Every structure is written in structure tokens, then in C-alpha cells.
Amino acid sequence: MENICLCKKVTKEKIVEAVKNGADTYEKVQEATGAGTGGCHGGRCKSKILEIIEEN
């Protein structure tokens, strides 16, 4: 399992699941998973999350 959000330890699998369940924006992924809401405020993971949204 690959952690995408290191601050909140959110895996790629959890983000993909959220996207498949309708989280089609960065903000919706944040709400569904907590990714991007840690200490760096998405500075490290936002681009990866946006790529996952686009791919799925």
C-alpha cells in the first residue's frame, strides 16, 4: 500500500475508493479521506490526488 498523504497516512487505495464513490474534486477527496488536511495542507500530496482523480 502506497501512502499518498503522508501526514494523515491515507493510501492510494483509499483515495481511489473515494473517487469511485463520487469524490470527483480535491475538496471532496479531502472530506471523504482526510487526505490533504494534515500539517502540510496538501503541499506534498495535492498533485498526486489530482492525478488519481483524473485517472479514475
C-alpha positions as CSV (number, residue, x, y, z in Angstrom):
1,M,0.0,0.0,0.0
2,E,1.3,3.3,-1.1
3,N,0.7,6.3,1.2
4,I,-0.2,9.3,-0.8
5,C,-0.9,11.7,2.1
6,L,2.0,11.2,4.5
7,C,0.6,13.5,7.2
8,K,-2.7,11.5,7.5
9,K,-1.4,8.2,6.2
10,V,-4.0,7.9,3.5
11,T,-3.3,5.3,0.9
12,K,-3.8,5.4,-2.8
13,E,-6.4,2.7,-2.5
14,K,-8.5,4.7,-0.1
15,I,-8.3,7.7,-2.4
16,V,-9.3,5.6,-5.5
17,E,-12.2,4.2,-3.5
18,A,-13.4,7.7,-2.6
19,V,-13.2,8.8,-6.2
20,K,-15.2,5.8,-7.4
21,N,-17.8,6.7,-4.7
22,G,-18.2,10.1,-6.2
23,A,-15.4,12.3,-4.7
24,D,-14.6,13.9,-8.1
25,T,-12.8,17.0,-6.7
26,Y,-9.8,17.6,-4.5
27,E,-12.1,19.0,-1.8
28,K,-14.4,16.0,-1.9
29,V,-11.4,13.7,-1.6
30,Q,-10.3,15.7,1.4
31,E,-13.8,15.4,3.0
32,A,-14.0,11.6,2.3
33,T,-10.5,10.6,3.3
34,G,-8.8,13.4,5.3
35,A,-6.0,13.5,2.7
36,G,-4.5,16.9,2.3
37,T,-5.8,18.1,5.7
38,G,-2.6,17.4,7.7
39,G,0.3,19.6,8.7
40,C,1.4,20.4,5.1
41,H,-2.2,21.3,4.0
42,G,-1.8,19.2,0.8
43,G,1.6,20.7,-0.2
44,R,3.1,17.3,-0.6
45,C,0.1,15.3,-1.9
46,K,-2.3,17.6,-3.8
47,S,-0.8,16.9,-7.2
48,K,-0.9,13.2,-6.6
49,I,-4.5,13.3,-5.5
50,L,-5.5,15.3,-8.6
51,E,-3.7,12.8,-10.8
52,I,-5.7,10.0,-9.1
53,I,-9.0,11.8,-9.7
54,E,-8.1,12.3,-13.3
55,E,-7.1,8.7,-13.8
56,N,-10.3,7.3,-12.2
